[in-house]
Amino acid sequence: MDKKEFETEMIHQYKLNGYNIVMDTYSGAVHVVDDLAFDIIALYEATPIEEIVTMMLEQYANDPEINEQEIRDTLSDVEELKANGELFTEDMYQNLSVDLKNRQTFVKALCLNVAHTCNLTCDYCFASQGKYNGDRAIMKFEVGKQAIDFLLENSGFHRNLDVDFFGGEPLMAWRVVKQIVEYARSKEEESGKTFRFTFTTNGMLLNDEINEFLNKEMYNVVLSLDGRKEIHDRLRRTVNGKGSYDYILPKFQKFVEGRGDKEYYVRGTYTGNNVDFTNDIFHVANLGFDKLSMEPVICDPSEPYALTEKHLPALYRQYEILAEEMLKRGEAGNDFTFYHYMLDLSEGPCIQKRISGCGSGTEYMAVTPWGELFPCHQFVGDEEFSLGNIWDGVTKPELQSQFKEVNCYSKPECQDCWAKLYCSGGCPANSLHATGSLKGNYEFSCDLFRKRVECSMMVKVAESIREMEAEAVAAEELNEVK
C-alpha cells in the first residue's frame, strides 16, 4: 500500500487482553473479531481474494473449524462492513481542515494565572516554581475584572464560558479569586452567558471556608498528588525542603468527602523515578479517590527524572496493567475513572473539535497577573508568543493565525497516524518545546498517546461485552420465569 492509499484509507489492528480489535480511522468504527477475521482484514486491501483464501487455508490447516466456506463467509462479512462505511473508509475530512483554518473563532475559555508564586518548590514545575521565569506576582481584582469583561466581549455565540484559576498556587490569591467569581456571576443574567469555573491546587492552604466556596462555585477542582508518599515527597517539597504528602493528604480527603457528586480530579505527574506509576495510581485509588489522572513529566531530557524512549516498553506495559486492573475493579464494584481512558466510542467529540484540537490561542487563552495574553499557560513568559492584552485584545493576529492552522492535517508526521482524530495533532506547546516548531511532533508523547488510546479502547470493548452478556443472562432468566 503506497503512502497516498494509506492516507485515504486507514485501519488500526492490535491484540490486547485477549481481544482482537480493529479500528477504522475515519468512521471511528471499532470491531472485535476472531483470529480469522483479524488476519483476513490485515490482507484484504492489498491481496487478491483467491490468494487470501489459499493463505488462510494453509494458515489454519490444523483448525477443524476453519474451512473454505468459513473463510469465504468471513470475506463476505468484511466486504459488507466496507460497503456500510465501517471499514476501510476514505478520509472525508481533509478539505474540512482547510475550511477550519479560515473560520472565525471566538474566545470561550480563559486560564487566569492569578498567582505567579507558589508555596511548593516542585523540581519538575514547567512554571519555574510558579514564577514563569519572571517576577512573583498576585493578580489584582481590576485585572481579573477586565479579564472577565474581555471574555464576555469576545465570546461571540458561546453561551457557556470556562474560567480556570491557575498558578503557581491560586490559593495564594484567594481573595481575588472570590472577587472574580462574584463579579462574573453578577454578569451572567445581563449577558445571557453562564460561567463554569475550575481550580487547580496543591492543597497546602485548603481549609473549611475554602472547601465550602470551592464546592459551591467550582465546576471542577484538580488536586495535585503524585501517588505514594516517597514518590510525592521526592519532587514536591515545601520551600523549607520538607515533603508535602502528610500535610495535604488529609486535606484532600476532607475536601473530596464534602464534594458530593461534583467533578474533581486527583492529578499526578510520573517521572523516571516512578516508571511503575500504576502503583501510584492504585495507591491513590485505595485512599478513596475515584477520579484520577496521571501525566508523564515534560522536561529537559538531561534532568535526572526525565522520561526517555528507553522507558517506553515499561510504560506501555504500565498502561496495560492499569486497563486490566480497572476492569477487575469495575467487576468488583470498586471502580475508578482514569482521565485518559475516558473514551466515548458511540459519539465522542464532533469532527470539528477532533480536527481543530484544544483551541489554544484562538478559543482558549491564558492571562498573566498583569493582563498579558498568551495562547495557553504553557506559553506564559515566552514573549515571542505574547498575543496582546485584555485591554487592547489580540494585537498579533498573524500569531493567532499560526495556532488556528495547527491541527493533525497540517503536520506531516500525522498523516499516516491512525490516532490523529483522537489527538487532533497533539499539544502545540509540547511540539514547540520538543522540536522548535508548533507543527513539529513530540514523538515520545505521540507514542504514549497511541498506547493510551489502545488501552482505553480495550476497556470500553470489554465493558460493552460485559454489559451485553449481563443483558443476555437477565433476558434468559426472565424467559425462565415466564
Secondary structure, DSSP 8 states (H G I E B T S, - for coil): --HHHHHHB-EEEEEETTEEEEEETTT--EEEE-HHHHHHHHHHTTS-HHHHHHHHHHHTTT-TT--HHHHHHHHHHHHHHHHTTSSS-B---HHHHHHHHT------EEEEE-EE--SB--TT-TTTTTTTTS--EE--HHHHHHHHHHHHHT-TT--EEEEEEESS-GGGGHHHHHHHHHHHHHHHHHHT-EEEEEEEE-STT--HHHHHHHHHHEEEEEEE--SSHHHHHHH-BBTTS-B-HHHHHHHHHHHHHTTTTSEEEEEEEE-GGGS-THHHHHHHHHTT--EEEEEE----TTSTT---GGGHHHHHHHHHHHHHHHHHHHHHT---EEGGG---SSS-S-HHHHHHTT-BTTTEEEE-TT-EEESSGGGTT-GGG--EETTTEES-HHHHHHHHT-STTT-GGGTT-TTHHHHTT--HHHHHHHHSSTT---HHHHHHHHHHHHHHHHHHHHHHHHHHHHHHHHHHHHHHH-
